[in-house]
Amino acid sequence: MKPGAILMLVIGLAGVFGFMAWAVVEMGGFGDLFSRSWVTNAIIGGGVLCVGALTWVLMRLAFVSARRGYDEPIRFAPAEEAEDRSGD
């Protein structure tokens, strides 16, 4: 990678993590995270698991599709060859 691209990546990641840290501080930290009811925690945990499972399935499909060649572009016959076949 070029040094400029690495610098932009580092600055971008620092900005994202800085924003996340600011948001956590403004919320008052993680102290209130598990004081909710067990139903709320179960719903949040189930949502995280479902998103993770969906991500895994879609990435698996993408890799299998690429490995089997389904992602290759369609190659049409040249125009001269197509005209010769239509005349038969």
C-alpha positions, 0 to 999 in steps of 0.5 A, a space after each residue: 500500500 502507498 504511504 498516503 493510503 495507510 495514513 488515510 486509513 489510520 486517520 479514518 480508524 482513529 476517527 471512528 474509534 474516537 467517536 465510539 469512545 466519545 459515545 461511550 463516555 457520553 452514555 455514562 460507560 458500560 455500567 448500565 449495560 447489564 442492569 436491564 431485564 433478562 428479556 432485553 439482554 436475551 433479545 440483544 444477544 439473539 440479535 447479535 447471534 443472528 447477525 453473525 450467523 447471517 454474515 457467516 452464511 452470506 460470506 460462505 456463499 460468496 466464497 463458494 460462488 467464487 470458487 466454483 466460477 459462478 462469478 466469471 463474466 459471460 463470454 459470447 461467441 464472436 459476431 462472425 461465428 454467431 452469423 455462421 451458425 445462424 445460416 445453417 
